[in-house]
C-alpha cells in the first residue's frame, strides 16, 4: 500500500478534500465549490483536477497515493452504484468506475452519513470503540452504523435511514415522505423550526422567538438556555421524539456508543441533555447504559470517514 | 477441520441435538429433556453425556468432530458470557469455557433467536441471501440479524431486541418491560391472546372465540380465515403493529429479506398477509420491496444455526 489516501466529501455547496496518511493523520485539506449546473456533470472532473493539481504542486507521484474515498449525499451500493443524489442533480451511475477512469486511482464511494460515522469512529468521538451509531442532525436526519466488521451498507446502500422512524401516532401533518409522525418532523433543523412556528402560533405565551423573522435551531437552543418558555417546549419535543427513535435504534443494534452530530448538535450539551431525558425509556434494559456523545470532527467527519473506508477496502483486496 | 459439528438448541422443555456435515447436511438429530432443577446445573453435563453416548454408539472418534455450537435462551456476549437465561435457572457464567471443559471440544454459544436467523439463512427460507432479519413470534418476540459478515451480536449480546419497539402511543396497559405500547403487547402469542380477550370484553359482536375456555393464536387465525369479526380485528391489530415494527427495522438495517418464524407463524399465509397490509407504510422508500417470507426450518432453525455459527467461528481461527 502507498503512504497516502484522499478523503473527499461532496456536499451541496462545497467539496472537502483531505490528504491522509494510512495511520489516520490528515496532513492537509482544502475546499472547492460544488458546481451543480449541467446535472452535476462537472463535479467529478473538478475533483479529479483539484487532486491532480495539488499533487503536481506538492510533488507527489501517483504511486504515493493508494486511492480516493468519496462521501456522497445519496445511497451508494457495494458496487458503487449511486441513486437519488438529487441535491447534486445526478442520475443513476457507477461512481467508482467513473472516478477511477478520471484519475487512474482506486475509488470507493459511500453515503455521507455513513462516512461521518466511519470518521467519528476512526478519529473522533467514538475513537477506539468496536461499534457506533452516528445520528446526523442536519436539514434532515441521517444515520450511519459502524459495526465490528465495518459500515453497515445494507441492500441498495439503504441501511441507517432513520429520519422516518414513526414516533408520534397523533401527528396530523404529512412528512415529505408521505407518512405522519416521522422523527425528522421534530428533531431535524427543519423539524425544530416547524415545531417552533407551530407552538408560537398555538400559544399566547411571551417568547423572544417572536422577535425573529427567521428562526434557526441555534436561536431555539440559545433561548431555551435562557429559560424562554416556548423555546424550552420546542427543545423538549426535540429530545422526546429523538430520544424515542434513538432508544429503538439502540435496542435493535446494541452499539457501544451513539454519536450525535450534524449542524443541530453544535448547540452542545443542551442537545444531549434533551435526548438523555427520554431515550432510556425506550431502550431495551440491557442496553440502557449505552452512552450518547457529541461528534468531534464537525464537518470534517465525512472527509475522514471517506479516507477510512477506502483504507478498509484496500486491506480487503 | 474435521468432518462433523454438533448443533445444539437448548429450550425450556427439550434440548435438540443435531450432527451436521460442514456442508450443512443434518445427518442425524434427536432430543433429550431439559432438567431445570438445581438451577439448571444438569443441563450442560446432560448434553455432554448425550453427545459422548451418541458418538460411542455410532463409532465416531473425537477427531471426527470439530466442535459444538450451542443456542441458548438468553443474551451471550462474544466471549461466551451468558446472562438472564432465567427460563433455565442459570446465573452469569462463561458457557463456552464450561462446556469445553466437559467435552474437550471447541464450543461456541449464541442466543437462540440469533441462531434461528443463522439457521434460516444457511439452510432455510433465506438460503443464499447476503443478509436477513429473522423475527421469531413465540410467547414473546425475538429478533436475529444476520449480515454479510455474520450475526450482529451487539454490545453484551443484546442486538436484535425488537419485542419492545414502541408502536402505540395510546396504550394504557403496562408491558412487562415497564413501558406501554411495545409490539410484544399485540403480536406475540401472549399479545394476540391479550388483544382477543380485550376485544371480546369490549364488544358485543358474536364470535366463536367466546366458546373457548383458553384462546390460542391458532384459533384466532383459524377463525379469522372463517370470517369471524373479532378474530379478524385481532389479526388486523397483530399485522398493523408488527408491520410498523418491521418497517422500522427494515429502514434501519436494509436486509435482503425478512423471515417470519416462531410458533405464531405456523398459521402461514394469513400471518404474512396481515403484516404485508401495513409494513410498507412504515418503511423507507428505497427498501419497500424487501420481501417477507415464512421460516422453513420450523423448530430446527436454532439447531441448524448453532452448527453454522460454530463453523463460521472455526473458519475465523
Interface residues (C-beta under 8 A of the other chain):
Chain A: X75 X83 X84 X131 X143 X145 X147 X148 X149 X150 X152 X153 X154 X155 X156 X157 X158 X159 X160 X161 X162 X164 X165 X166 X168 X169 X170 X177 X179 X244 X247 X248 X249 X251 X252 X253 X254 X255 X256 X281 X282 X284 X285 X286 X287 X290
Chain B: X75 X83 X84 X131 X143 X145 X147 X148 X149 X150 X152 X153 X154 X155 X156 X157 X158 X159 X160 X161 X162 X164 X165 X166 X168 X169 X170 X177 X179 X244 X247 X248 X249 X251 X252 X253 X254 X255 X256 X281 X282 X284 X285 X286 X287 X290
